[in-house]
Amino acid sequence: LKTVGSPLQLAFLLYVPAELPYLEAMVWSSNWNHDDWEGPRQYVGVTRAVGVLVDWQHKSGRSFGWIAPIYGMPQGLPQSSSHGGDVYVNHRDIRDPRPGAVVTFVPYVDQQGLGAEGCAPRPVLRCCVPRESNSQLTLPHREEAPSGSYLTSSVFFPELEERGVTLRKYTWDAPLTVFEFWGSPQDVVAAADEIGLLAHPEAELLASRGMVRHESPDDFRVISEQELPFVPPPFRFGFALGPLSAEEGRRKMMSLMGS
């Protein structure tokens, strides 16, 4: 297995799942020929599926990766028993691959197994609330941990996928709980409003150093390592939602997502 140093730094730089002690790249036999992953494709399912790009292998002209599906894959596919249920993606079927990113894709099967076509990354917005005040949020009742191999310290809420949003909660033992919303800015803001984030008096939007470069120092704070020990310093900047009106909070979310 291959390991990558400083995984917590990579977590927010490259979207690598931050809970991993090491990023474990899936290694297959040396005679695996990735150019042979061709042939007729049979598309499965009626909607786009959603997953996390958990591994990417940079090969000259032959780059490929693996997606851990979290929503929308048809049940009972015989091919799901191969490769731990992960879905193969060829470099021709994805642009700007970033390990840890949530992507949507068209699932198919071919002679080699499950594959992903037309992969599209979802934009992300991160926020945090004090762990003891999580109960003030109206989170969906159903939560899932879809991949035991990679996403070991987070849970997902599949109910929001019906609204085009992937909601992920990190289960780190830390004073602040981190949430990620992956989706279009409009859908993310609607989902955040739905679970009560905009009304939470202690909620903060997380931003990077580059994102706060042109902001007034009075509008954000530097969050301490004690509060967010698993988040690297360049990404521990918080905008408090509490002092803002609901409309101001929506505008700030849209702004941080580049909309």
Backbone torsions as a table, in degrees:
resi	resn	phi	psi	omega
1	LEU	NA	141.8	178.9
2	LYS	-93.2	140.4	176.9
3	THR	-120.4	151.5	-179.5
4	VAL	-118.9	130.0	-178.5
5	GLY	-69.9	162.5	178.4
6	SER	46.7	57.8	-175.5
7	PRO	-65.2	-27.3	-178.8
8	LEU	-72.6	-33.3	174.5
9	GLN	-65.8	-41.3	-179.0
10	LEU	-67.4	-22.8	-174.4
11	ALA	-54.7	-48.6	-176.1
12	PHE	-97.9	-16.4	176.0
13	LEU	-77.3	-43.8	-173.3
14	LEU	-121.1	8.8	179.9
15	TYR	68.4	17.2	174.1
16	VAL	-62.8	135.1	179.0
17	PRO	-54.2	118.6	-168.4
18	ALA	-75.2	-15.0	-176.3
19	GLU	-79.6	-8.9	-174.6
20	LEU	-76.3	131.3	170.6
21	PRO	-59.9	-37.3	174.7
22	TYR	-143.2	149.8	172.5
23	LEU	-83.2	110.7	-176.9
24	GLU	-92.8	111.2	179.4
25	ALA	-80.4	137.5	180.0
26	MET	-74.4	122.9	-176.1
27	VAL	-114.8	125.2	178.9
28	TRP	-107.0	176.6	-176.3
29	SER	-60.1	153.7	-174.4
30	SER	-67.4	-17.3	-179.2
31	ASN	-93.6	11.1	178.2
32	TRP	-70.7	121.3	-179.4
33	ASN	-105.0	105.7	-174.5
34	HIS	-71.6	-21.4	175.3
35	ASP	-69.6	-17.0	179.2
36	ASP	-80.0	-4.7	-179.6
37	TRP	-77.5	66.8	-176.0
38	GLU	-135.6	-168.2	179.4
39	GLY	104.7	178.5	-178.3
40	PRO	-59.8	138.5	178.1
41	ARG	-107.0	129.7	175.2
42	GLN	-107.8	114.3	-177.0
43	TYR	-76.7	139.8	-176.6
44	VAL	-123.2	146.5	-179.5
45	GLY	86.2	167.9	-178.4
46	VAL	-114.9	-6.0	179.6
47	THR	-132.7	167.4	173.8
48	ARG	-70.1	141.9	177.3
49	ALA	-93.8	168.3	-178.2
50	VAL	-129.1	140.6	178.3
51	GLY	-160.8	176.8	178.5
52	VAL	-110.6	127.7	175.7
53	LEU	-73.0	102.8	-172.1
54	VAL	-95.9	-12.5	-179.6
55	ASP	-155.4	143.6	174.8
56	TRP	-141.7	124.9	179.8
57	GLN	-105.0	117.2	179.0
58	HIS	-85.7	109.4	176.4
59	LYS	-125.5	140.2	-179.0
60	SER	-60.3	106.5	178.2
61	GLY	76.1	-1.0	-176.4
62	ARG	-135.0	27.6	-176.7
63	SER	-63.6	147.2	-178.8
64	PHE	-158.1	169.0	178.9
65	GLY	-154.0	-172.2	-177.8
66	TRP	-136.3	138.7	179.9
67	ILE	-113.6	131.0	171.5
68	ALA	-90.0	110.1	-177.1
69	PRO	-70.2	141.1	178.8
70	ILE	-123.3	-12.5	-179.1
71	TYR	-164.3	144.3	167.7
72	GLY	89.5	-0.9	177.9
73	MET	-81.2	135.5	177.2
74	PRO	-58.7	143.6	179.5
75	GLN	-82.3	150.9	171.9
76	GLY	80.1	13.1	177.6
77	LEU	-71.8	125.7	179.0
78	PRO	-57.2	-32.1	-177.1
79	GLN	-69.0	-15.3	-178.7
80	SER	-67.0	-16.2	180.0
81	SER	-80.6	-10.0	-179.6
82	SER	-92.2	148.4	174.9
83	HIS	56.5	32.7	177.9
84	GLY	67.5	17.9	-178.6
85	GLY	84.9	-3.6	179.6
86	ASP	-73.6	157.9	-173.4
87	VAL	-113.5	128.7	-179.3
88	TYR	-74.1	142.5	173.9
89	VAL	-136.3	127.0	178.2
90	ASN	-86.3	153.2	-178.3
91	HIS	-59.4	-23.9	179.6
92	ARG	-76.7	-11.2	-176.9
93	ASP	-107.1	10.1	-179.6
94	ILE	-151.1	144.0	176.6
95	ARG	-113.3	140.1	177.7
96	ASP	52.1	58.9	-179.2
97	PRO	-67.0	127.8	178.6
98	ARG	-129.5	111.8	179.6
99	PRO	-54.7	133.0	-177.7
100	GLY	99.5	-14.8	-179.5
101	ALA	-74.3	145.9	172.4
102	VAL	-86.3	130.3	-178.0
103	VAL	-129.7	153.4	168.3
104	THR	-104.9	152.9	-176.2
105	PHE	-160.0	162.9	175.2
106	VAL	-96.3	113.9	-179.0
107	PRO	-78.8	145.9	176.5
108	TYR	-145.9	167.2	171.0
109	VAL	-125.1	143.8	172.3
110	ASP	-136.5	-164.6	-174.3
111	GLN	-66.9	-16.8	-179.9
112	GLN	-96.3	-18.7	-179.0
113	GLY	136.4	-147.8	-177.3
114	LEU	-81.5	138.6	177.0
115	GLY	-138.5	165.3	-179.5
116	ALA	-123.1	131.1	-179.9
117	GLU	-121.8	149.9	175.0
118	GLY	61.9	42.4	-177.4
119	CYS	-67.9	134.0	179.8
120	ALA	-132.8	122.5	179.8
121	PRO	-73.3	147.7	174.5
122	ARG	-96.4	140.4	173.1
123	PRO	-64.2	158.5	-176.3
124	VAL	-129.0	145.3	170.8
125	LEU	-130.2	131.1	-179.6
126	ARG	-112.6	146.5	178.0
127	CYS	-147.3	171.3	177.5
128	CYS	-147.8	154.0	174.8
129	VAL	-139.6	154.8	175.2
130	PRO	-57.4	138.3	-175.0
131	ARG	-57.5	-38.0	-177.1
132	GLU	-73.3	-9.5	-179.6
133	SER	-108.2	13.3	177.1
134	ASN	-57.0	-30.4	-177.0
135	SER	-66.3	-15.6	177.5
136	GLN	-76.0	-12.7	176.6
137	LEU	-90.5	144.4	177.7
138	THR	-96.2	76.2	-178.4
139	LEU	-78.4	148.6	174.8
140	PRO	-56.2	148.0	-176.7
141	HIS	-69.0	-34.6	-174.9
142	ARG	-89.5	125.3	174.7
143	GLU	-130.8	149.8	-175.7
144	GLU	-136.4	149.0	170.4
145	ALA	-116.8	86.9	-166.3
146	PRO	-71.1	-23.3	-175.9
147	SER	-128.3	107.5	179.2
148	GLY	-71.9	-18.2	-176.4
149	SER	-82.7	-34.8	-172.3
150	TYR	-116.8	-47.7	-169.3
151	LEU	-97.7	63.7	-167.8
152	THR	-83.4	-15.8	-176.7
153	SER	-124.6	36.9	176.3
154	SER	-153.6	158.2	177.4
155	VAL	-129.0	156.2	-179.1
156	PHE	-121.0	157.3	-178.2
157	PHE	-119.5	92.8	-171.5
158	PRO	-64.3	-20.4	-178.8
159	GLU	-58.3	-35.9	-177.6
160	LEU	-75.5	-13.9	177.2
161	GLU	-62.0	-27.0	178.3
162	GLU	-66.5	-18.4	176.2
163	ARG	-103.7	13.6	176.5
164	GLY	78.4	23.0	-177.0
165	VAL	-129.4	131.8	170.4
166	THR	-96.6	118.4	178.1
167	LEU	-108.0	123.7	-178.4
168	ARG	-122.9	132.8	175.9
169	LYS	-116.6	128.0	176.0
170	TYR	-84.1	139.6	-175.3
171	THR	-106.8	28.9	177.5
172	TRP	-61.2	151.3	173.7
173	ASP	-84.9	87.8	-175.2
174	ALA	-148.6	157.7	-179.0
175	PRO	-61.9	-30.6	-179.9
176	LEU	-111.0	138.7	175.2
177	THR	-97.2	128.4	-179.2
178	VAL	-96.7	133.9	174.3
179	PHE	-118.9	145.5	173.0
180	GLU	-121.1	134.6	172.5
181	PHE	-113.6	121.4	178.2
182	TRP	-114.6	122.2	-179.9
183	GLY	163.1	-174.5	177.1
184	SER	-67.0	150.7	-179.6
185	PRO	-52.6	-43.1	-178.6
186	GLN	-63.9	-43.0	-179.8
187	ASP	-69.3	-37.4	179.2
188	VAL	-64.5	-45.7	179.6
189	VAL	-62.0	-41.8	178.9
190	ALA	-63.2	-41.0	179.5
191	ALA	-68.0	-40.8	178.3
192	ALA	-62.4	-39.6	177.3
193	ASP	-65.7	-39.9	-177.5
194	GLU	-62.6	-39.2	-178.2
195	ILE	-87.8	0.6	175.1
196	GLY	90.9	14.6	-178.5
197	LEU	-65.7	-40.6	-177.9
198	LEU	-65.6	-25.7	-179.7
199	ALA	-94.5	-4.0	-178.4
200	HIS	-74.2	124.3	-173.7
201	PRO	-69.3	-18.6	-176.5
202	GLU	-116.9	11.7	-179.6
203	ALA	-71.9	143.5	177.1
204	GLU	-132.2	143.1	172.8
205	LEU	-90.1	132.9	-179.1
206	LEU	-90.6	140.6	-178.8
207	ALA	-141.7	164.2	177.7
208	SER	-93.0	169.3	177.8
209	ARG	-60.2	-39.9	179.2
210	GLY	-64.7	-32.0	-178.5
211	MET	-73.7	-22.6	-178.2
212	VAL	-102.3	5.0	-174.0
213	ARG	-56.2	-37.5	-176.3
214	HIS	-105.5	14.2	178.4
215	GLU	-93.0	153.9	174.8
216	SER	-69.9	135.5	178.3
217	PRO	-56.7	-21.7	179.0
218	ASP	-75.3	-12.5	-174.6
219	ASP	-94.6	-8.8	-179.9
220	PHE	-144.9	169.1	175.8
221	ARG	-132.1	157.5	173.5
222	VAL	-89.6	119.4	-177.7
223	ILE	-83.7	135.1	-173.9
224	SER	-73.9	159.1	176.4
225	GLU	-64.1	-31.7	178.2
226	GLN	-63.6	-33.5	-179.7
227	GLU	-79.2	-38.2	-179.6
228	LEU	-130.8	72.6	-174.1
229	PRO	-67.7	-17.8	-176.7
230	PHE	-101.0	5.5	179.0
231	VAL	-110.8	127.7	-177.5
232	PRO	-66.3	152.1	-175.2
233	PRO	-52.2	-39.3	-177.7
234	PRO	-64.3	-6.8	-176.8
235	PHE	-122.9	17.4	-179.7
236	ARG	-105.3	56.3	174.5
237	PHE	-116.6	130.6	-174.1
238	GLY	-122.9	135.0	171.9
239	PHE	-104.4	119.2	-178.8
240	ALA	-73.4	130.8	176.4
241	LEU	-86.6	-25.0	-174.4
242	GLY	-53.1	-48.0	-178.6
243	PRO	-70.9	-11.8	-175.5
244	LEU	-91.3	150.8	170.3
245	SER	-71.2	165.8	-180.0
246	ALA	-58.6	-41.6	-179.3
247	GLU	-67.5	-40.1	177.2
248	GLU	-64.1	-38.6	177.5
249	GLY	-63.3	-41.4	178.5
250	ARG	-62.5	-43.2	-179.7
251	ARG	-64.1	-39.1	179.5
252	LYS	-65.1	-41.4	177.4
253	MET	-61.0	-47.3	-179.6
254	MET	-60.7	-40.5	-179.6
255	SER	-63.7	-44.1	-179.9
256	LEU	-65.9	-26.3	178.2
257	MET	-90.5	7.5	175.7
258	GLY	77.8	21.6	-179.1
259	SER	-112.1	NA	NA
